[in-house]
Amino acid sequence: MIHVKRFEFNYFSVNTYLLYDKTGEAVLIDCGCMNQREEEELKAFIDENKLTLKRLLCTHLHLDHVFGNSFITQTYGLEPEAHKADTELLPSAEEQAKAFGLSMKGKSGQVNHFITVGEAIHFGESTLTSLHVPGHSPGSLVFYSEESNLAITGDTLFAGSIGRTDLWAGNQEILLAAIRNKLLTLPDSTIIYPGHGPESSIREEKLENPYI
């Protein structure tokens, strides 16, 4: 059974998720911490719960979701992992930051391992499966656990909304098709944990989301 700890970080109120099970092994998804206070909050939880961080996963490579990558690399020796399309078709996080009048505290991290579609991501006794749900970004991924009945959806599907498509290489038609074909086919009881805002479920979004 996967436990989910949500942190809300940075100017953009990004949800950073720490997933772990009874073995103490964990994966971190979308590390958005951008200052010392946020870094200390994340590290304190890992230390207090005696967790062993195994992988640093990215649903996509927009700057608000990667502010903390360099901190994780420096502290735990883990490099960020993402879909190859985002590394090829998006500007770097440093370039994105300039567009928003921001600067990155450090490098966002080099992606050397590309997560493939359908890849099984193991930690402890748990497994996540990667689903490719493009449209918000070309390489947007969702991390799904059938056993724990949950999906980390990044900026693809929100409670009552969908990801914006007016950023680099975004496409609403592609996003809607991917949501309908990849996410709405998951069991209705699946809990979704989005990149911003509260959790929801596939059932709730089928009934209440005006975009899909």
C-alpha positions as CSV (number, residue, x, y, z in Angstrom):
1,M,0.0,0.0,0.0
2,I,1.4,3.3,-1.1
3,H,1.3,6.3,1.3
4,V,1.1,9.7,-0.3
5,K,2.5,12.9,1.4
6,R,1.7,16.1,-0.4
7,F,3.7,19.3,-0.1
8,E,2.7,22.6,-1.6
9,F,5.8,24.6,-2.8
10,N,6.9,27.8,-4.6
11,Y,5.2,30.8,-6.2
12,F,3.0,28.5,-8.3
13,S,1.6,26.4,-5.4
14,V,2.9,23.2,-7.0
15,N,2.0,19.9,-5.4
16,T,5.2,17.8,-4.7
17,Y,4.4,14.2,-3.8
18,L,6.4,11.8,-1.8
19,L,5.2,8.2,-2.2
20,Y,6.4,5.5,0.1
21,D,5.4,2.1,1.5
22,K,6.0,0.1,4.7
23,T,9.6,-0.8,3.6
24,G,10.6,2.8,3.9
25,E,11.6,3.1,0.2
26,A,10.2,6.2,-1.5
27,V,10.0,8.1,-4.8
28,L,9.7,11.9,-5.1
29,I,7.5,13.4,-7.9
30,D,7.8,17.0,-9.1
31,C,10.1,18.5,-6.6
32,G,9.1,22.1,-6.5
33,C,10.8,23.4,-3.4
34,M,12.6,26.6,-4.2
35,N,13.9,28.0,-0.9
36,Q,15.7,26.8,2.2
37,R,12.5,26.6,4.3
38,E,10.8,24.4,1.7
39,E,13.9,22.2,1.4
40,E,14.1,21.8,5.1
41,E,10.4,20.9,5.3
42,L,10.9,18.1,2.7
43,K,14.1,16.8,4.2
44,A,12.6,16.8,7.8
45,F,9.7,14.6,6.7
46,I,12.1,12.1,4.9
47,D,14.4,12.0,8.0
48,E,11.7,11.8,10.6
49,N,10.0,8.9,8.8
50,K,13.4,7.2,8.0
51,L,12.7,7.0,4.3
52,T,15.1,6.0,1.6
53,L,14.6,8.1,-1.5
54,K,15.1,5.9,-4.6
55,R,14.1,8.0,-7.6
56,L,13.3,11.6,-8.6
57,L,10.4,11.5,-11.1
58,C,9.0,14.4,-13.1
59,T,5.5,14.4,-14.6
60,H,6.9,17.1,-17.0
61,L,9.6,19.7,-17.1
62,H,7.9,23.0,-16.7
63,L,9.9,25.2,-14.3
64,D,7.5,25.2,-11.4
65,H,7.7,21.4,-11.1
66,V,11.6,21.2,-11.2
67,F,12.7,24.1,-8.9
68,G,14.0,21.5,-6.3
69,N,15.7,19.1,-8.6
70,S,19.2,20.4,-7.9
71,F,18.6,20.2,-4.1
72,I,17.6,16.5,-4.4
73,T,20.6,15.8,-6.6
74,Q,23.0,17.5,-4.2
75,T,21.4,16.0,-1.1
76,Y,20.5,12.5,-2.2
77,G,22.6,11.9,-5.3
78,L,19.5,11.3,-7.5
79,E,19.1,12.8,-11.0
80,P,15.7,13.8,-12.4
81,E,13.9,11.4,-14.7
82,A,11.3,12.5,-17.3
83,H,9.9,11.7,-20.8
84,K,12.4,12.4,-23.6
85,A,9.9,14.6,-25.5
86,D,10.1,17.3,-22.8
87,T,13.9,17.4,-23.0
88,E,13.7,17.9,-26.8
89,L,10.8,20.2,-27.3
90,L,10.7,22.5,-24.2
91,P,13.1,25.3,-23.5
92,S,15.3,24.7,-20.4
93,A,13.9,25.5,-17.0
94,E,16.4,28.4,-16.8
95,E,15.0,29.8,-20.1
96,Q,11.4,29.3,-18.9
97,A,12.2,31.2,-15.7
98,K,13.5,34.2,-17.7
99,A,10.1,34.3,-19.5
100,F,8.4,34.7,-16.1
101,G,10.9,37.2,-14.8
102,L,12.4,34.6,-12.4
103,S,15.7,33.0,-12.0
104,M,16.6,29.5,-11.0
105,K,18.5,29.1,-7.8
106,G,20.6,26.3,-9.4
107,K,20.5,24.2,-12.4
108,S,17.2,22.2,-12.8
109,G,19.2,19.0,-13.3
110,Q,20.3,17.0,-16.3
111,V,17.8,14.2,-17.3
112,N,19.9,11.2,-18.2
113,H,17.3,8.5,-17.7
114,F,14.2,8.9,-19.9
115,I,11.0,7.3,-18.6
116,T,9.4,5.2,-21.3
117,V,5.7,4.7,-21.9
118,G,4.4,1.8,-19.8
119,E,7.6,1.7,-17.7
120,A,7.3,0.0,-14.4
121,I,8.8,2.0,-11.6
122,H,9.6,-0.1,-8.5
123,F,10.3,1.0,-4.9
124,G,9.9,-1.2,-1.9
125,E,7.0,-3.5,-2.5
126,S,5.2,-1.0,-4.7
127,T,5.1,-0.3,-8.5
128,L,4.0,2.7,-10.5
129,T,3.3,2.5,-14.2
130,S,4.0,5.5,-16.5
131,L,1.2,6.7,-18.8
132,H,2.0,9.2,-21.5
133,V,-0.7,12.0,-21.5
134,P,0.6,14.7,-23.8
135,G,-0.9,18.1,-24.5
136,H,0.0,20.2,-21.5
137,S,3.6,19.4,-22.5
138,P,4.7,17.0,-25.2
139,G,6.1,14.6,-22.6
140,S,3.6,14.8,-19.8
141,L,3.5,11.6,-17.8
142,V,1.0,10.3,-15.2
143,F,2.2,7.8,-12.6
144,Y,-0.4,5.1,-11.9
145,S,-0.7,2.4,-9.2
146,E,-3.4,-0.1,-9.8
147,E,-2.8,-1.8,-6.4
148,S,-3.1,1.5,-4.5
149,N,-5.8,2.9,-6.8
150,L,-4.1,6.2,-7.4
151,A,-2.7,8.3,-10.1
152,I,-0.3,11.3,-9.9
153,T,-1.6,13.3,-12.8
154,G,0.7,16.3,-12.9
155,D,-0.8,19.1,-15.0
156,T,-3.0,16.9,-17.2
157,L,-6.2,16.5,-15.2
158,F,-7.2,18.6,-12.2
159,A,-10.2,18.6,-9.9
160,G,-12.8,20.3,-12.2
161,S,-10.3,21.4,-14.8
162,I,-7.5,20.4,-17.2
163,G,-4.0,21.6,-17.8
164,R,-3.4,24.8,-19.7
165,T,-2.2,24.4,-23.2
166,D,-0.9,27.9,-24.1
167,L,2.6,27.2,-23.0
168,W,5.5,25.7,-25.0
169,A,4.3,22.9,-27.4
170,G,0.9,22.7,-25.7
171,N,-2.1,21.4,-27.6
172,Q,-5.6,21.2,-26.1
173,E,-7.0,18.8,-28.7
174,I,-4.1,16.4,-28.0
175,L,-4.6,16.8,-24.2
176,L,-8.3,16.1,-24.3
177,A,-7.9,13.0,-26.4
178,A,-5.1,11.7,-24.1
179,I,-7.2,12.3,-21.0
180,R,-10.2,10.5,-22.5
181,N,-8.1,7.6,-23.9
182,K,-5.6,7.2,-21.0
183,L,-7.1,8.5,-17.8
184,L,-10.9,8.2,-18.1
185,T,-10.4,4.5,-18.9
186,L,-8.9,4.0,-15.4
187,P,-11.3,2.6,-12.7
188,D,-13.8,5.2,-11.6
189,S,-12.6,4.8,-8.0
190,T,-9.0,5.9,-8.9
191,I,-7.9,8.8,-6.7
192,I,-6.1,11.5,-8.7
193,Y,-3.4,13.7,-7.2
194,P,-2.9,16.7,-9.5
195,G,0.0,19.1,-9.9
196,H,-2.0,21.9,-8.4
197,G,-5.0,22.0,-6.1
198,P,-7.0,19.2,-4.3
199,E,-7.3,15.6,-5.0
200,S,-10.3,14.1,-6.8
201,S,-11.3,10.9,-8.5
202,I,-11.9,9.6,-12.0
203,R,-15.6,9.2,-11.1
204,E,-15.9,12.8,-9.9
205,E,-14.2,14.2,-13.0
206,K,-16.4,12.2,-15.3
207,L,-19.5,13.6,-13.6
208,E,-18.3,17.2,-12.8
209,N,-15.5,18.3,-15.0
210,P,-16.9,20.6,-17.7
211,Y,-13.8,20.2,-20.0
212,I,-14.1,16.5,-20.6
